[in-house]
Amino acid sequence: MIIKINNDYQVEAQKYNNWVLQRVTDSKGGRLTDSVGKPTPKAIGYYPDLPSALKVFYTQRIIDDNEVLKIDEYLILLDKTNRELSKKLDFFKCRRWRR
């Protein structure tokens, strides 16, 4: 199963609780493909669950912006990102308890 996060990233669910965060585009937004044009996402990392993969995605998203930030600006951005992520992860917690 593949879960698309946005145009650049996806998570592939593999066997045995293995979740792979993948980048599907290059730095210019072009699709990553092999020599014959077949899509070939680049694995960013392997995680035991979807929330762990999403945490890394949100951190990577800040890095991908490639901005020059002062430490105060970075900390504010990181805090905003963590709040956004917490909202998403709360959804998983609620879903897990309903079962």
C-alpha positions in Angstrom: 0.0 0.0 0.0 1.2 3.5 -0.8 0.0 6.6 1.1 0.6 9.9 -0.8 1.5 12.7 1.6 2.0 15.4 -1.0 3.4 15.7 -4.5 6.9 15.1 -3.3 6.6 12.4 -0.6 4.8 9.2 0.0 4.9 6.4 2.6 4.9 2.8 1.4 3.6 0.2 3.9 5.5 -3.0 3.6 5.4 -6.3 5.4 6.1 -6.7 9.1 5.4 -3.2 10.3 7.9 -1.7 7.9 6.9 1.8 6.7 9.1 3.5 4.2 9.2 7.3 3.8 10.0 8.0 0.1 10.7 11.0 -2.0 9.1 10.8 -5.4 10.5 14.0 -6.9 13.9 15.6 -7.3 14.9 19.0 -6.0 13.4 20.7 -9.0 10.0 18.9 -8.7 10.6 16.3 -11.5 9.6 12.7 -11.0 12.4 10.3 -10.0 12.6 7.7 -12.7 15.0 5.0 -13.9 16.6 4.8 -17.3 13.4 3.5 -19.0 11.1 6.0 -17.3 9.7 3.8 -14.6 9.0 5.7 -11.3 11.7 5.0 -8.7 11.0 6.8 -5.4 14.1 7.3 -3.1 13.8 5.8 0.3 14.4 8.4 3.0 14.1 6.0 5.9 12.4 2.9 7.4 10.0 3.2 10.4 8.0 0.8 12.6 4.8 2.8 12.2 3.1 5.5 10.2 3.3 8.2 13.0 7.1 7.7 13.1 7.4 8.2 9.3 5.2 11.3 9.5 7.5 12.8 12.2 10.5 12.5 9.9 8.5 13.9 6.9 7.6 17.0 8.8 11.2 17.6 9.9 12.4 16.9 6.3 9.9 19.4 5.0 11.6 22.2 6.9 15.0 21.1 5.6 13.7 20.9 2.0 12.7 24.6 2.1 16.5 25.3 2.1 16.1 28.7 3.8 18.6 30.6 5.8 17.1 31.1 9.1 18.1 32.6 12.4 17.9 30.2 15.3 14.8 32.0 16.7 13.1 31.7 13.3 13.9 28.0 13.1 12.6 27.3 16.6 9.3 29.2 15.8 8.9 27.2 12.6 9.8 23.9 14.3 7.2 24.7 17.0 4.5 25.4 14.4 5.4 22.2 12.5 5.2 20.2 15.7 1.8 21.5 16.5 0.6 20.6 13.0 2.0 17.2 13.4 0.5 16.7 16.8 -3.0 17.3 15.3 -2.4 14.7 12.7 -1.0 12.2 15.3 -4.0 12.8 17.6 -6.2 11.4 14.8 -4.2 8.1 14.9 -4.5 7.9 18.7 -8.3 8.5 18.5 -8.7 5.8 15.8 -6.6 3.3 17.7 -8.7 3.6 20.9 -12.0 3.2 19.0 -11.2 -0.3 17.8 
